[in-house]
């Protein structure tokens, strides 16, 4: 049996897939964004939606778009955050970016101090 948080997450993904199918069927553009390691990409309903509507993946390292620790952090960090964006628009491929590793990344885990308060990365 699944844990309650897993059941809740699966219900959310199923709802998103229902709404996405309605929008795709109406020729609306959809985008779904999650970290590359997200289990959402293994959900059978999302997989079926991707095939049915020929959705397109784009990979982005968010450091390429300026993802940094919040202003006021004791130390300014650069966060890579590998992300997939799935869309019904092939134009999404135009935003693909892979980090060229010209800078050092801080692993996104734990917390960071900003103006004396702790925030999760």
C-alpha positions in Angstrom: 0.0 0.0 0.0 1.2 3.5 -0.8 1.9 6.2 1.8 -0.6 9.1 2.1 1.8 11.6 0.5 2.4 9.3 -2.5 -1.4 8.8 -2.9 -1.8 12.6 -2.8 1.0 13.2 -5.3 -0.4 10.6 -7.7 -3.9 12.2 -7.5 -2.3 15.6 -8.3 -0.5 14.2 -11.3 -3.7 12.4 -12.5 -5.7 15.7 -12.2 -2.9 17.6 -14.1 -3.0 15.0 -16.9 -6.8 15.2 -17.2 -6.6 19.0 -17.4 -3.6 18.8 -19.8 -5.5 16.4 -22.1 -8.5 18.8 -22.2 -6.3 21.7 -23.1 -4.3 19.7 -25.7 -7.5 18.5 -27.2 -8.6 22.2 -27.5 -5.3 23.1 -29.2 -4.1 25.1 -26.2 -0.4 25.1 -25.4 0.6 23.4 -22.2 3.9 23.2 -20.4 4.8 21.0 -17.4 8.1 21.7 -15.6 9.8 19.6 -12.9 13.3 18.7 -11.8 14.8 16.1 -14.1 14.9 13.5 -11.3 11.2 13.9 -10.6 9.1 10.8 -10.5 6.4 12.6 -12.4 8.1 11.6 -15.6 7.6 7.9 -14.8 3.8 8.3 -14.2 1.9 6.2 -16.7 -0.8 8.8 -17.3 1.8 11.5 -18.1 3.7 9.0 -20.4 0.4 8.3 -22.2 -0.3 12.0 -22.6 3.2 12.6 -24.0 2.7 9.9 -26.6 -0.9 10.8 -27.5 -0.2 14.5 -28.1 3.5 14.1 -29.3 4.6 16.5 -26.5 8.2 17.8 -26.6 10.9 17.8 -23.9 13.3 20.6 -23.3 16.2 20.3 -20.9 17.5 23.3 -19.0 20.1 23.9 -16.3 18.5 26.8 -14.5 21.9 28.4 -13.7 21.9 29.4 -17.4 18.8 31.6 -16.6 20.4 33.1 -13.5 19.2 30.8 -10.7 21.1 32.0 -7.6 20.6 32.0 -3.8 18.3 34.8 -2.7 19.5 38.3 -2.3 20.8 38.9 1.2 22.3 35.5 1.5 25.5 35.4 3.5 27.2 33.8 0.5 26.0 34.1 -3.1 25.5 30.6 -4.6 24.9 29.5 -8.1 22.3 26.7 -8.4 22.3 24.4 -11.4 18.8 22.7 -10.9 18.5 20.4 -14.0 15.0 20.7 -15.2 12.7 19.2 -17.9 10.0 21.1 -19.5 7.4 19.1 -21.4 5.2 21.1 -23.8 2.7 20.8 -26.6 4.7 23.6 -28.4 7.8 22.5 -30.3 9.1 26.0 -29.8 10.0 25.1 -26.2 13.1 23.4 -27.6 14.5 27.0 -28.3 15.0 27.5 -24.6 17.1 24.4 -24.0 20.3 25.3 -22.1 23.1 23.1 -20.7 25.6 24.6 -18.3 29.1 24.8 -19.7 30.5 24.6 -16.1 32.3 27.9 -16.3 31.3 28.5 -12.7 30.9 26.4 -9.4 27.5 25.1 -8.4 26.2 24.7 -4.9 24.3 21.5 -4.4 20.6 22.3 -3.8 20.1 20.6 -0.5 19.9 21.7 3.0 19.2 25.3 3.9 20.7 28.8 3.6 20.8 31.8 5.9 19.2 34.9 4.4 18.9 38.1 6.6 19.3 35.9 9.7 16.5 33.5 8.7 17.0 29.9 7.4 15.4 29.0 4.0 15.4 25.6 2.2 17.4 25.6 -1.0 
